[in-house]
Amino acid sequence: DTEVTQTPKHLVMGMTNKKSLKCEQHMGHRAMYWYKQKAKKPPELMFVYSYEKLSINESVPSRFSPECPNSSLLNLHLHALQPEDSALYLCASSQVSAPSQFFGPGTRLTVL
Amino acid sequence: QKEVEQNSGPLSVPEGAIASLNCTYSDRGSQSFFWYRQYSGKSPELIMSIYSNGDKEDGRFTAQLNKASQYVSLLIRDSQPSDSATYLCAVNKSNSGYALNFGKGTSLLVTP
């Protein structure tokens, strides 16, 4: 299995809602990433997990809360988001020893 | 100076021609370099990685790296309309092995 999957594909939420994005990979990768991508911009790194531990937080607001329950799963919990948080949220994974990152299809998030 | 710079384009080439995409980076400690292709509304797809000076070929794609000049390029031979996409150059951050800096991307249009 050489795929990174993400659910849901699309999500619309209000500013008071709590929701979660999910990412799964079965490539045996032990590094997993969350990126945010706005239209016509490059992906911006949010979080990096290595061996299920948070290793990088790129000064992301606390309304985004990542979680890595096991080596195959990565979640991003969302709470009290703002309309400017609307974007494509991308999950990626890689081997720790080899930095090539493979992206999932993304979740298109709209905050009303 | 931006960390990874690309000409945003659009770069227009006729079908069958060679498309040449360029990227410069500022972090002299970077060791890993990647080209991603991103179709509109889709997630980035890894097409080439290169770690050593020189050329690396894979099918119609050739990546070229010159660390002394801090320059990475991607050549696409026999360009097809299906190659029309945004090409993102990504470079690892030397002080953070897992994190990538992305350029803003070059939009490529291959005309029939």
Interface residues (C-beta under 8 A of the other chain):
Chain A: A31 Y33 K41 P42 P43 L45 V48 S50 S55 I56 E58 L88 L90 S94 V96 P99 S100 Q101 F102 F103 G104 P105 G106
Chain B: S32 F34 Y36 K42 S43 P44 E45 L46 S49 L88 N92 S96 G97 Y98 A99 L100 F102 G103 K104 G105
